Amino acid sequence: MLDQTLTEQLTSLKNGDYSSYELTDAYIKNIEKHRDLNCYISLNEKALEEAKRADLLRSKKEMKPLLGIPIAHKDIFCENEVKTTAGSKMLENFLSPYDATVVSKLREAGAVSIGKTNMDEFAMGSSNETSFFGPVKNPWDESRVPGGSSGGSAAAVSARLCSAATGTDTGGSIRQPASFCGITGLKPTYGRVSRWGMIAYASSLDQAGPMAISAEDCAIILREMSGYDEKDSTSSKLQVADYTSLISKPIDRVKIGIFRPLMEDLDTRVGKLLEETIRELEKNGVSFVEIELPNFGFAIPAYYVIAPAECSANLSRYDGVRFGYRCDNPIDLKDLYQRSRTEGLGREVKNRIMAGTFALTAGYYDAYYNKAQQVRRLIKNDFVEAFKKVDAIIAPTTPSAAFRLGEKSNRQKEMYLQDIYTTSANLAGLPALSMPAGFLNNLPIGAQLIGNYFDERLILSIAHLYQTQTDWHLTRPGKKE
Ligand code: GLN
């Protein structure tokens, strides 16, 4: 049963091939077996009870779309029954008094909450190495990183330690680990999913999304987690499409844009895989045209001003008074603030708070923060122009396959360049997904599809079409030929 996709598991549960209790128990046993991957920060002790309840509902024919499906949540989503750490010492023992909207929506849809996955501290990183709880290992090669910041979620789906997982993506944190771990991950349009109860990193960029084996699986979860929420004023009132039934409808005359310079800058082997993906889609009636995205190259500098600026404001709430860690025996208030933050936050987080505070300081605000916002608008305008000609855009997700643990942890610039293909979708607020597109030296690598605003449906359909023709997404670590 662990070999099945979530969609197949729903059918098996319906047919009575096994119960949710058996399925959840099988995952818990597999989690035990793969403790060394360090995918989970906490397990939900009530998961089996929840599964039993799901079985009971099923026996009474009280059906729900995800009834009995064990889903893992990135440890950035507040959950009432399990602690929520955001991968930080600051929140090591934090128990939220409420569930995030994403958590409660999936629970209402019948999902079993199996546990909380490891992540880069406060979602800042591309390798999971900034987690206070230690790095996650890539199930394809344990000497390598799973990507970040949703690395625990990606590795857990890949190693079959849950049916699917939630993640968040501020600059690539769903798509990059999805690419490194050989799974499908979608960052929705900004505003599609409520951010309430999701610990904030950079609020104008943060968005939650599904991580699963297939695009079909992502579609079901996306449908259930999306929608307007009065507790998040940036969530959209636009009706949620039925992604699940739309995904297999034929897609006619779809035109995808390619921005050639992106391919030219790429490791030739990654470029070759992307060309193969394009050819596969062409065989299935999709056409490709060249487009221009003249400001794409400025996404990284703009992102690494805007995201730290917002994080410096968001993380000011961790002051040792209201939330989380407090230093021992402070001599006065200043000492309390200073030592609580110095001791409770990790190096990367402190770097970003400092950089962000600097960019927002009077005198530097115009030169850095304002400039970055102007560049952000130019990047968005380029996409708006491009989408007048095409229905979606194809791009690499990552410049390479998973790198080694420790390889980039002291090379900040190289680490930041990991996000070169992903940050622009966040800056523009567009939906984007990564789907498995092949292997390089036995390591999976993804291809990225960027969609127009609120057109998650189309990129999911294109990925689904691709996944009906290929089986990269079904290949499991340790089971590859
Ligand atoms: N890797 C990027 C960063 O370090 C993106 C993180 C994210 O999307 N949360 O900021």
Residues whose N, C-alpha, C, O or C-beta is under 5 A from the ligand:
A	BS01	LIG	A123 M124 G125 S126 G148 S149 T168 D169 T170 G171 G172 S173 D419
